[in-house]
Amino acid sequence: MRFVVIVDDRATNRSIFSKLAGSLGEDIEVEAFAAPDPALKWIGAKIPDLIITDYKMPQMTGAAFTQQIRALPNGMDVPIIVITAYDDRAFRLEALEAGATDFVQTPIDHQEFVTRARNLLKIGTRQKLIRSRAYALAKELQDVEQERQELLRDSRDRLAQVIDTVPAMISASDRRGDCIFVNAYQTTTLSGEAEGGSTGFQGEHAQRSRQLDARVFATEMPLPAFEEEIADASGMTRVFLTTKTPLKSAFNLVTSVLTTSLDITERKRAERHLHHVAHHDSLTGLPNRMQVHLRLEDAIDASAAEDREFALHFLDLDRFKSISDAFGHYNGDVLLSKVAERLAIVLGPQDSLGRLGGDEFAVIQPLLGLGVEAETEARILAEKIRRSFDAAFEIDGRTIHTTCSLGITLFPRDGATLDALLQNADLAMYRAKDQGRNTICLFEPDMQSAIRDAAQLEIDLRAGLLNQELVLHYQPQLDAETRRITGAEALVRWHRPGRGIVYPDEFLPIAEEAGLMNAINLWVLDAGCRQAASWERQGMPVRVGINLSASVFRHHDVAKLVTAAVLRAGVSPHLIDLELTETTFLENHEQARTQIIALQKLGISFSVDDFGTGYASFTYVETLPLNRLKIDQGFIQNMSSRPGGSAVIRAIISLSKGLGLRVVAEGVETEAQLAELRAEGCDEVQGYLLSRPLDAAAFEDFVAAYGTASAPAPSVEDQPETA
């Protein structure tokens, strides 16, 4: 029976790892503890075969717990896996320095974990066996030495009997290099014979062994244990851990050298497997981020020594998250594997490919030329990579198209260190994204100033949220037939000190990356409700459209959140219209449905914003209790400029009417567009033809002057200027 001990202060983790440990074999018995102290008491009486411990625990860390285990008798051989959810290199180093055998960061693939644990159990069992037998041998040798004066011949016979039973190669040679004795295991391993009069070592190995024996005779000290490869009788190369120790006479003179070699072939095989797992991506089999960093450091050293250049290509798939959300994460993983296979075909034999994580890949390309020639070589390979995505990927009966954006840095022109090359390649890749995706971009120094500007913008935006610098502007929504005001869409702006009004396309992408979108969404919700309440109290009830992103559904109970905002503001619920993107339905369909129904009972209405730009289409819209559908302005612009543009609008309006939804057209800029939309039966419109987004005061003037008039609304030029 083999014992596995689990130490974790979380019951869920104990349960999970207990089940995983139980799957290691039928002879496994698992003991789980919620704290280190009771575990240490239990282990004091019975040494387990494997310990799995959390790093962060109330009483002591996993590193401290490991140190206490190693201090116990026989505790040095126990394999210990330390687990943590924190991505902190200091934790890993502390645990490993304390004596941990392995360090795992969660979440981890269960199959990988079981494989690691099973390998460590095998290694631990073999180490116990080796230490136990080595200890028994050492004890026997000590006893033999004590009795040597009286029973030299008998002790030699006994020693021979003992060493013949040990599964290790044991031999002794005198100063002339003659073999004094050799055990049966060594004779069988090296020659296939059960008996023999020599060590069995041949050629260079025999010569090296004699040289090492001479060093022991000269120093009269044992040699440190070393690993060596030895071919056995069948010709198979095996790995042994060898020690050489002086044997002394009764007069304390070194008379011979004892050589002991333990077969550690299986242990080395397990170590190589663990090394591969640690340095390769489990999904694609490519070198992972750690291995890419190591190869990049090697490339830097080699190129610097030989005065050569190389290119680092930073590759990111375009819109991969949308593809994964639309077709499922399993198919997303399959796509990544197929991308890795396709890239391997495109690259040359000297190029090095790795996966950095997510949908990011890196290619290290040695270059033959210098300067402009090197840059040309890099561009040629990058173009091959980009063009390799022209062909679609066939996955589970689906045809999936994707592209990639590439950023390139050249060593040493764009950086002489690993961090500089990676950072600058990342900047170049994001510049390629900004230029429309499916693009190649070489690093340029001005990109660093751009990233500094972005960093400063993030700092200022965080301060702006605290200092209440965000403001709302309102774009009127009018009835397509009468041009009477039906509502307004609340649009966020940032009044940045010293810069004036900053529009959302400039700061919202930064807010998304910085994790500020949730805070901005909540502010817009509260501010929009307060403004609608203020207008209602002034006798000007206006429906206010407020945008809610998918992240709000991921982090909040939206029904409770919106209800609380409406109650705080004191606004009539029917004056609040929540505008949701198709992504919200795609990611949270059932949750969104439940919460929409709850809020509609309160009187709040819902619109689909930017319809037609996502993957959901009518598949999700038709199953949700919505009120309005807003046609994305891109379709409006295509009505007259693209063949079939009007047909698309007609189809959307027809289907919306069939679902009982009112239709709102965004981005209406010409009288011709308005006339066609009206003819097709569009209910409401908004856009620059009717009004720009206005601050609250200007919007009130707009309503007062034109809100109830039957005459056409004023043109943009006639409207009051706003910031």
ZADRENVO-50329 format. One line per field, with one value per residue (C-alpha): residue in one letter; z, y, x. Coordinates in steps of 0.02 Angstrom, whole numbers. Example, Ala and Ser with C-alpha at 12.3 -4.5 7.8 and 13.67 -1.06 7.14 Angstrom:
BEGIN
rest c(a;s)
z c(390;357)
y c(-225;-53)
x c(615;684)
***
This chain:
BEGIN
rest c(m;r;f;v;v;i;v;d;d;r;a;t;n;r;s;i;f;s;k;l;a;g;s;l;g;e;d;i;e;v;e;a;f;a;a;p;d;p;a;l;k;w;i;g;a;k;i;p;d;l;i;i;t;d;y;k;m;p;q;m;t;g;a;a;f;t;q;q;i;r;a;l;p;n;g;m;d;v;p;i;i;v;i;t;a;y;d;d;r;a;f;r;l;e;a;l;e;a;g;a;t;d;f;v;q;t;p;i;d;h;q;e;f;v;t;r;a;r;n;l;l;k;i;g;t;r;q;k;l;i;r;s;r;a;y;a;l;a;k;e;l;q;d;v;e;q;e;r;q;e;l;l;r;d;s;r;d;r;l;a;q;v;i;d;t;v;p;a;m;i;s;a;s;d;r;r;g;d;c;i;f;v;n;a;y;q;t;t;t;l;s;g;e;a;e;g;g;s;t;g;f;q;g;e;h;a;q;r;s;r;q;l;d;a;r;v;f;a;t;e;m;p;l;p;a;f;e;e;e;i;a;d;a;s;g;m;t;r;v;f;l;t;t;k;t;p;l;k;s;a;f;n;l;v;t;s;v;l;t;t;s;l;d;i;t;e;r;k;r;a;e;r;h;l;h;h;v;a;h;h;d;s;l;t;g;l;p;n;r;m;q;v;h;l;r;l;e;d;a;i;d;a;s;a;a;e;d;r;e;f;a;l;h;f;l;d;l;d;r;f;k;s;i;s;d;a;f;g;h;y;n;g;d;v;l;l;s;k;v;a;e;r;l;a;i;v;l;g;p;q;d;s;l;g;r;l;g;g;d;e;f;a;v;i;q;p;l;l;g;l;g;v;e;a;e;t;e;a;r;i;l;a;e;k;i;r;r;s;f;d;a;a;f;e;i;d;g;r;t;i;h;t;t;c;s;l;g;i;t;l;f;p;r;d;g;a;t;l;d;a;l;l;q;n;a;d;l;a;m;y;r;a;k;d;q;g;r;n;t;i;c;l;f;e;p;d;m;q;s;a;i;r;d;a;a;q;l;e;i;d;l;r;a;g;l;l;n;q;e;l;v;l;h;y;q;p;q;l;d;a;e;t;r;r;i;t;g;a;e;a;l;v;r;w;h;r;p;g;r;g;i;v;y;p;d;e;f;l;p;i;a;e;e;a;g;l;m;n;a;i;n;l;w;v;l;d;a;g;c;r;q;a;a;s;w;e;r;q;g;m;p;v;r;v;g;i;n;l;s;a;s;v;f;r;h;h;d;v;a;k;l;v;t;a;a;v;l;r;a;g;v;s;p;h;l;i;d;l;e;l;t;e;t;t;f;l;e;n;h;e;q;a;r;t;q;i;i;a;l;q;k;l;g;i;s;f;s;v;d;d;f;g;t;g;y;a;s;f;t;y;v;e;t;l;p;l;n;r;l;k;i;d;q;g;f;i;q;n;m;s;s;r;p;g;g;s;a;v;i;r;a;i;i;s;l;s;k;g;l;g;l;r;v;v;a;e;g;v;e;t;e;a;q;l;a;e;l;r;a;e;g;c;d;e;v;q;g;y;l;l;s;r;p;l;d;a;a;a;f;e;d;f;v;a;a;y;g;t;a;s;a;p;a;p;s;v;e;d;q;p;e;t;a)
z c(0;-50;47;-27;89;33;133;81;184;49;55;-133;-174;-52;-135;-311;-273;-169;-320;-435;-314;-296;-484;-475;-435;-345;-201;-163;6;24;185;170;299;310;397;407;596;598;437;519;668;553;445;600;627;445;300;144;-35;-104;-27;-117;-24;-55;-46;42;207;372;485;373;189;80;81;273;274;149;258;407;303;242;423;471;472;298;244;111;-12;-10;-174;-131;-253;-203;-283;-296;-396;-386;-534;-424;-465;-284;-222;-344;-298;-111;-126;-234;-120;28;-56;-158;-298;-413;-416;-503;-542;-553;-650;-718;-838;-733;-849;-842;-653;-638;-756;-652;-489;-558;-619;-451;-362;-471;-439;-253;-242;-334;-227;-69;-134;-184;-19;80;-11;-11;176;202;98;193;358;303;240;407;500;385;414;604;595;463;584;646;502;343;233;307;293;109;79;170;77;-88;-39;9;-144;-258;-196;-224;-390;-420;-504;-369;-395;-316;-395;-318;-357;-508;-583;-552;-505;-326;-335;-441;-398;-502;-553;-636;-723;-790;-842;-938;-1008;-993;-890;-708;-662;-713;-652;-718;-696;-870;-921;-1098;-1199;-1154;-1008;-928;-952;-875;-727;-693;-702;-573;-462;-470;-409;-259;-217;-231;-122;-10;-23;-105;-268;-279;-360;-549;-690;-834;-982;-1000;-1135;-1063;-1134;-1259;-1324;-1243;-1166;-983;-860;-693;-539;-491;-331;-296;-116;-43;52;191;279;466;460;380;211;52;-29;-158;-229;-214;-365;-348;-494;-473;-628;-642;-823;-779;-668;-805;-929;-808;-784;-972;-985;-847;-931;-1096;-1009;-923;-1086;-1213;-1243;-1204;-1340;-1492;-1437;-1479;-1364;-1233;-1171;-1056;-1195;-1318;-1194;-1176;-1365;-1384;-1257;-1353;-1516;-1436;-1372;-1537;-1645;-1535;-1540;-1729;-1771;-1855;-1852;-1820;-1825;-1694;-1767;-1644;-1716;-1650;-1729;-1776;-1688;-1611;-1458;-1568;-1664;-1503;-1430;-1589;-1625;-1451;-1355;-1411;-1593;-1543;-1474;-1633;-1734;-1633;-1665;-1852;-1853;-1771;-1903;-2045;-1976;-1959;-2145;-2194;-2087;-2137;-2048;-1953;-1894;-1718;-1683;-1513;-1432;-1306;-1243;-1298;-1484;-1483;-1572;-1592;-1730;-1712;-1886;-1912;-2048;-2178;-2226;-2128;-2123;-2267;-2329;-2157;-2152;-2323;-2269;-2117;-2222;-2346;-2209;-2125;-2289;-2310;-2136;-2171;-2338;-2259;-2179;-2349;-2353;-2234;-2091;-2098;-1920;-1871;-2037;-2028;-2137;-2026;-2095;-1991;-2019;-1916;-1870;-1860;-1770;-1810;-1715;-1776;-1663;-1619;-1707;-1610;-1445;-1373;-1232;-1224;-1139;-1262;-1414;-1347;-1292;-1457;-1559;-1457;-1494;-1679;-1677;-1595;-1724;-1857;-1767;-1767;-1953;-1990;-1946;-2070;-2079;-2053;-1956;-1914;-1751;-1757;-1612;-1613;-1556;-1385;-1370;-1422;-1283;-1159;-1216;-1192;-1019;-972;-1042;-929;-777;-818;-851;-681;-601;-709;-642;-465;-507;-596;-764;-870;-948;-1052;-1219;-1291;-1474;-1514;-1585;-1694;-1769;-1953;-2014;-1902;-1843;-1668;-1531;-1466;-1357;-1341;-1335;-1192;-1257;-1137;-1158;-1054;-1010;-992;-903;-1023;-1173;-1183;-1237;-1276;-1377;-1331;-1480;-1403;-1222;-1216;-1294;-1158;-1027;-1091;-1075;-904;-833;-813;-925;-782;-681;-834;-871;-693;-699;-865;-795;-641;-736;-872;-745;-648;-807;-862;-688;-696;-865;-801;-653;-773;-868;-1013;-1005;-1130;-1153;-1124;-1206;-1098;-1164;-1057;-1108;-1091;-947;-837;-858;-816;-653;-588;-562;-692;-636;-459;-522;-640;-518;-385;-507;-558;-376;-327;-469;-442;-628;-707;-772;-941;-978;-971;-1126;-1105;-1264;-1273;-1402;-1486;-1389;-1229;-1294;-1361;-1197;-1073;-1168;-1030;-896;-1008;-1046;-862;-814;-965;-920;-738;-790;-923;-788;-702;-862;-933;-1121;-1215;-1383;-1484;-1523;-1683;-1751;-1886;-1828;-1720;-1739;-1648;-1786;-1772;-1694;-1521;-1550;-1595;-1429;-1317;-1260;-1339;-1390;-1522;-1647;-1698;-1871;-1870;-1961;-2077;-2161;-2179;-2267;-2386;-2442;-2596;-2608;-2616;-2726;-2622;-2480;-2488;-2494;-2330;-2245;-2313;-2249;-2075;-2060;-2124;-2004;-1859;-1894;-1898;-1723;-1662;-1639;-1676;-1791;-1758;-1893;-1834;-1928;-2043;-2130;-2290;-2337;-2466;-2330;-2223;-2366;-2410;-2229;-2209;-2368;-2304;-2141;-2020;-1858;-1784;-1842;-1768;-1848;-1899;-2023;-1874;-1735;-1667;-1489;-1372;-1192;-1073;-1087;-1278;-1287;-1181;-1303;-1448;-1369;-1325;-1502;-1610;-1505;-1535;-1701;-1855;-1963;-2005;-1873;-1904;-2002;-1914;-1964;-1879;-1714;-1567;-1553;-1406;-1336)
y c(0;172;326;499;648;803;965;1109;1227;1224;1079;1089;1074;930;839;869;816;669;603;633;547;401;374;342;157;29;21;207;264;451;553;733;871;1048;1114;1072;1032;878;822;832;731;596;596;581;407;352;421;441;401;570;737;867;1034;1207;1351;1477;1407;1489;1404;1401;1411;1260;1300;1296;1136;1059;1105;1016;861;859;871;711;542;468;629;671;541;593;678;842;940;1121;1198;1380;1491;1638;1676;1731;1674;1705;1575;1446;1479;1475;1310;1230;1292;1218;1048;1036;908;996;1162;1175;1330;1309;1288;1134;1001;851;725;817;825;638;602;709;630;453;489;562;409;298;405;412;224;194;321;238;69;134;226;77;-45;74;97;-90;-110;27;-51;-220;-149;-60;-223;-313;-179;-198;-384;-376;-401;-566;-640;-563;-711;-740;-557;-557;-705;-624;-462;-553;-635;-468;-370;-508;-477;-288;-224;-111;-136;-156;-191;-155;-132;-121;1;-101;-93;-276;-321;-384;-427;-391;-433;-542;-396;-305;-462;-502;-322;-296;-468;-570;-698;-737;-753;-663;-609;-429;-272;-295;-116;-98;26;210;178;55;180;322;212;175;361;399;258;337;502;412;329;497;595;452;535;474;556;650;547;570;512;409;315;131;8;-155;-330;-302;-142;-28;130;149;289;251;355;305;330;284;259;211;44;45;-90;-115;7;142;124;136;-36;-30;74;22;71;71;112;127;113;276;255;261;411;507;461;531;688;713;695;822;939;923;958;1111;1183;1139;1191;1049;1099;1123;1034;1191;1267;1370;1546;1487;1390;1534;1649;1525;1510;1698;1719;1590;1684;1847;1771;1683;1834;1952;1837;1814;1993;1930;1988;1894;1938;1909;1893;1920;1845;1867;1796;1926;1916;1747;1778;1808;1647;1549;1621;1587;1409;1350;1345;1166;1221;1371;1252;1148;1308;1350;1175;1191;1363;1288;1150;1275;1390;1244;1209;1391;1414;1364;1231;1363;1461;1429;1431;1440;1480;1621;1587;1618;1655;1728;1644;1692;1652;1676;1694;1693;1818;1804;1988;2147;2312;2333;2155;2085;2187;2123;1942;1970;2049;1904;1775;1881;1894;1704;1686;1813;1733;1561;1617;1649;1470;1432;1308;1158;1116;997;1020;1210;1325;1455;1604;1703;1818;1871;2030;2025;2137;2120;2172;2151;2114;2220;2368;2362;2296;2206;2115;1987;2105;2246;2134;2057;2224;2310;2164;2174;2361;2329;2195;2312;2445;2314;2285;2472;2480;2364;2189;2060;2174;2168;2305;2328;2412;2599;2705;2816;2667;2682;2861;2799;2669;2801;2911;2765;2733;2916;2913;2764;2855;3012;2909;2825;2995;3059;2925;2978;3164;3147;3205;3095;3177;3118;3188;3141;3105;3131;2987;3044;2966;2931;2998;3148;3188;3206;3160;2983;2969;2999;2888;2930;2935;2950;3085;3127;3307;3281;3427;3528;3427;3463;3335;3161;3045;2863;2788;2862;2810;2660;2537;2588;2571;2395;2342;2424;2339;2504;2466;2398;2557;2666;2563;2584;2772;2790;2691;2801;2965;2920;2875;3037;3143;3055;3086;3271;3293;3203;3320;3469;3404;3342;3152;3080;2898;2882;2740;2677;2557;2406;2297;2109;2132;2201;2038;1940;2032;2085;2035;2161;2155;2208;2332;2424;2419;2500;2636;2675;2686;2797;2917;2915;2898;2811;2642;2662;2808;2693;2593;2476;2451;2282;2216;2046;1989;2003;1878;1764;1753;1759;1704;1617;1738;1888;1817;1796;1970;2055;1979;2037;2216;2222;2181;2338;2439;2453;2424;2341;2374;2275;2396;2389;2243;2141;2168;2010;1824;1809;1876;1827;1659;1739;1896;1800;1705;1858;1975;2135;2300;2379;2333;2464;2441;2473;2631;2531;2457;2631;2694;2544;2573;2672;2637;2447;2331;2245;2371;2420;2237;2204;2349;2290;2113;2173;2285;2149;2018;2142;2182;1995;1982;2131;2243;2429;2473;2616;2665;2735;2851;2936;3076;3118;3157;3017;2890;2954;2947;2768;2711;2791;2705;2536;2558;2607;2674;2786;2867;2953;3031;3192;3236;3262;3310;3286;3220;3366;3405;3407;3594;3596;3443;3533;3681;3561;3483;3654;3721;3572;3426;3448;3541;3453;3546;3458;3466;3592;3544;3517;3690;3771;3681;3759;3714;3606;3548)
x c(0;65;14;-22;-45;-146;-124;-238;-346;-482;-601;-634;-450;-429;-572;-505;-326;-385;-483;-335;-217;-336;-327;-138;-162;-266;-141;-154;-221;-252;-248;-307;-275;-340;-183;3;12;-102;-18;154;93;24;182;291;223;210;314;203;254;196;145;37;30;-41;84;-28;-94;-142;-14;137;182;207;395;402;301;422;571;493;462;642;702;609;698;678;593;723;656;473;420;332;223;188;32;-19;-136;-15;99;243;420;475;349;416;599;562;471;606;745;653;663;504;515;393;298;130;27;-160;-266;-176;-231;-286;-207;-42;-52;-86;60;177;118;134;313;360;289;397;551;515;493;656;748;683;737;908;935;874;986;1133;1108;1101;1259;1351;1299;1358;1522;1547;1518;1639;1772;1756;1780;1915;2061;1994;1897;1967;1932;1760;1715;1763;1653;1510;1537;1533;1369;1294;1347;1288;1110;1115;1039;1189;1357;1490;1674;1843;2015;2190;2331;2386;2212;2176;1998;1984;1801;1647;1467;1352;1240;1385;1447;1274;1240;1402;1441;1283;1378;1337;1522;1680;1850;1857;1755;1683;1721;1790;1891;1885;1768;1892;2034;1933;1885;2069;2110;1975;2038;2212;2138;2060;2227;2315;2193;2134;1963;1802;1748;1582;1445;1436;1323;1391;1321;1369;1319;1252;1273;1130;1208;1078;1148;1098;1131;1216;1253;1431;1531;1713;1766;1937;1949;2079;2180;2198;2345;2232;2315;2212;2228;2087;1945;1764;1657;1467;1352;1163;1052;954;898;712;736;826;689;560;664;675;486;458;582;488;322;396;466;332;152;33;-90;22;181;280;410;319;356;496;582;560;647;791;809;801;942;1045;1011;1066;1229;1268;1227;1327;1478;1471;1416;1257;1076;915;731;598;423;280;121;-57;-216;-347;-516;-474;-583;-735;-701;-679;-839;-937;-879;-831;-668;-631;-634;-529;-397;-406;-379;-223;-154;-186;-105;50;56;38;172;293;273;308;463;639;744;844;691;626;439;355;189;195;19;-161;-159;17;163;346;470;659;735;925;972;1110;1120;1148;1054;931;962;919;760;712;739;628;490;493;468;335;240;249;175;38;-6;-15;-178;-259;-322;-466;-454;-571;-625;-765;-854;-839;-737;-653;-559;-437;-289;-140;-49;141;265;451;607;787;935;1031;950;786;851;1001;910;772;651;683;658;498;425;465;399;239;226;251;116;-9;33;-10;-176;-210;-175;-320;-255;-188;-37;152;238;423;467;500;564;410;308;388;327;154;154;212;68;-51;20;-2;-179;-218;-147;-248;-405;-393;-375;-519;-635;-594;-610;-778;-706;-821;-972;-1120;-1176;-1345;-1383;-1567;-1668;-1814;-1968;-1926;-2094;-2128;-1952;-2020;-1896;-1923;-1768;-1582;-1428;-1308;-1129;-982;-849;-696;-658;-469;-386;-280;-340;-526;-655;-583;-695;-724;-630;-472;-489;-607;-480;-357;-493;-531;-348;-331;-487;-581;-729;-833;-811;-852;-1008;-1071;-1038;-1131;-1279;-1294;-1264;-1390;-1524;-1493;-1507;-1667;-1739;-1690;-1775;-1929;-1941;-1927;-2078;-1972;-1983;-1858;-1811;-1623;-1526;-1383;-1251;-1206;-1058;-1045;-921;-1060;-1156;-999;-966;-1138;-1318;-1379;-1561;-1513;-1384;-1503;-1648;-1538;-1481;-1661;-1717;-1570;-1607;-1796;-1830;-1979;-1914;-1999;-1881;-1729;-1679;-1529;-1428;-1339;-1217;-1234;-1079;-1180;-1307;-1172;-1076;-1220;-1374;-1472;-1416;-1458;-1631;-1675;-1618;-1698;-1866;-1847;-1807;-1943;-2070;-2007;-2040;-1865;-1843;-1699;-1616;-1488;-1346;-1239;-1340;-1253;-1073;-1061;-1088;-1254;-1368;-1552;-1507;-1502;-1605;-1763;-1758;-1740;-1881;-1812;-1895;-1785;-1653;-1524;-1450;-1263;-1211;-1098;-1253;-1328;-1171;-1177;-1357;-1308;-1122;-1124;-1229;-1360;-1343;-1526;-1578;-1486;-1575;-1742;-1711;-1662;-1815;-1931;-1864;-1870;-2051;-2086;-2013;-2114;-1961;-1950;-1804;-1682;-1556;-1389;-1273;-1401;-1307;-1405;-1584;-1575;-1534;-1677;-1799;-1752;-1760;-1930;-1989;-1929;-2026;-1887;-1963;-1828;-1666;-1515;-1362;-1275;-1413;-1528;-1409;-1236;-1221;-1260;-1219;-1367;-1401;-1391;-1503;-1633;-1625;-1645;-1801;-1872;-1847;-1887;-1944;-2130;-2126;-2192;-2065;-1901;-1765;-1627;-1473;-1307;-1246;-1397;-1373;-1281;-1096;-1048;-882)
***
